Amino acid sequence: MIELTQVTRHYRVGGQQVTALDGISLEVGSGLFVSVVGPSGAGKSTLLHLLGALDSPDSGSIRFEGEEIGSLDDERQSAFRRHKVGFIFQFFNLLPTLSAWENVAVPTLLDGVRLRTAKPAALALLDLVGLGNRAEHRPSELSGGQMQRVAIARALMMDPPLILADEPTGNLDSTTGAAIMELLGDIAHDTDARRSAIMVTHNLDAARATDRVITLRDGLVGSDESITARSRVRA
Ligand SMILES: Nc1ncnc2c1ncn2[C@@H]1O[C@H](COP(=O)(O)OP(=O)(O)OP(=O)(O)O)[C@@H](O)[C@H]1O
């Protein structure tokens, strides 16, 4: 589904070059929940941004379902993001004045669909994430875990094949975080959807609840470990 070949990304700051990714190659198939871990500055966020076409590599290739996405122009990058990627963030990034179902429906606005038209689909997704009874609540009337569920429903609104999550449990207590990990696993493993979820985290327990743990070190893949069902832990 995703294939990175010799991907590099450098930043230039005040005449100095920083190498964030140093020629990494990896493949991720569909139906998997993958975590990316590693020390601060290892390149995790840079990798996530490249996978989500929020940024482009300096060299190398990023292919998604056979299509090269590393060199798309701005318009195609944003179309790719809208239709192929659902983003989930540590701090949820919900719109405070909108209700839960309206937040879920927001991605359809960019395609010219009215919120009301998208309401049935938004309600169905809230049901899926276990929040059918909170549809009219605003973010300030929800718990952290509930807000993250709304954000997950929003990420699924365009039915994207790729879910990218940046520290999705970073702002949650461990029990709530474990429930969110389970939900993300279910979403990635939904065999009808042919979807993958890739999560950046500092939480090694959360990482061990996924199917595969990729450890970045100094912009390179330090280790790449498949987690068998037997050794998988509940985060
Ligand atoms: N916009 C930027 N401009 C300059 N340097 C950057 C920029 N973004 C990242 N870097 C540098 O690139 C390297 C990788 O950063 P990145 O944010 O990908 O690491 P990370 O593994 O996500 O770290 P953390 O766990 O602290 O979030 C770091 O050395 C960082 O200083």
PDBQT file of the ligand as one rigid body, heavy atoms in Angstrom, charges set to zero:
ROOT
HETATM    1  N1  LIG A 301      10.665  22.745  10.470  1.00  0.00    +0.000 N 
HETATM    2  C1  LIG A 301      11.890  22.377  10.852  1.00  0.00    +0.000 A 
HETATM    3  N2  LIG A 301      12.938  23.173  10.653  1.00  0.00    +0.000 NA
HETATM    4  C2  LIG A 301      14.175  22.798  11.012  1.00  0.00    +0.000 A 
HETATM    5  N3  LIG A 301      14.482  21.619  11.572  1.00  0.00    +0.000 NA
HETATM    6  C3  LIG A 301      13.477  20.777  11.798  1.00  0.00    +0.000 A 
HETATM    7  C4  LIG A 301      12.124  21.109  11.458  1.00  0.00    +0.000 A 
HETATM    8  N4  LIG A 301      11.341  20.068  11.813  1.00  0.00    +0.000 NA
HETATM    9  C5  LIG A 301      12.147  19.139  12.345  1.00  0.00    +0.000 A 
HETATM   10  N5  LIG A 301      13.429  19.556  12.338  1.00  0.00    +0.000 N 
HETATM   11  C6  LIG A 301      14.597  18.799  12.811  1.00  0.00    +0.000 C 
HETATM   12  O1  LIG A 301      14.573  17.525  12.192  1.00  0.00    +0.000 OA
HETATM   13  C7  LIG A 301      14.895  16.489  13.119  1.00  0.00    +0.000 C 
HETATM   14  C8  LIG A 301      13.738  15.494  13.214  1.00  0.00    +0.000 C 
HETATM   15  O2  LIG A 301      12.614  16.164  13.788  1.00  0.00    +0.000 OA
HETATM   16  P1  LIG A 301      11.205  15.431  14.039  1.00  0.00    +0.000 P 
HETATM   17  O3  LIG A 301      10.271  16.485  14.510  1.00  0.00    +0.000 OA
HETATM   18  O4  LIG A 301      10.841  14.659  12.840  1.00  0.00    +0.000 OA
HETATM   19  O5  LIG A 301      11.603  14.431  15.214  1.00  0.00    +0.000 OA
HETATM   20  P2  LIG A 301      10.654  13.562  16.167  1.00  0.00    +0.000 P 
HETATM   21  O6  LIG A 301      11.231  12.193  16.182  1.00  0.00    +0.000 OA
HETATM   22  O7  LIG A 301       9.240  13.694  15.739  1.00  0.00    +0.000 OA
HETATM   23  O8  LIG A 301      10.886  14.265  17.567  1.00  0.00    +0.000 OA
HETATM   24  P3  LIG A 301       9.895  14.424  18.848  1.00  0.00    +0.000 P 
HETATM   25  O9  LIG A 301       9.767  13.048  19.436  1.00  0.00    +0.000 OA
HETATM   26  O10 LIG A 301      10.667  15.342  19.748  1.00  0.00    +0.000 OA
HETATM   27  O11 LIG A 301       8.612  15.002  18.363  1.00  0.00    +0.000 OA
HETATM   28  C9  LIG A 301      15.207  17.185  14.434  1.00  0.00    +0.000 C 
HETATM   29  O12 LIG A 301      16.604  17.313  14.535  1.00  0.00    +0.000 OA
HETATM   30  C10 LIG A 301      14.555  18.546  14.307  1.00  0.00    +0.000 C 
HETATM   31  O13 LIG A 301      15.276  19.516  15.009  1.00  0.00    +0.000 OA
ENDROOT
TORSDOF 0
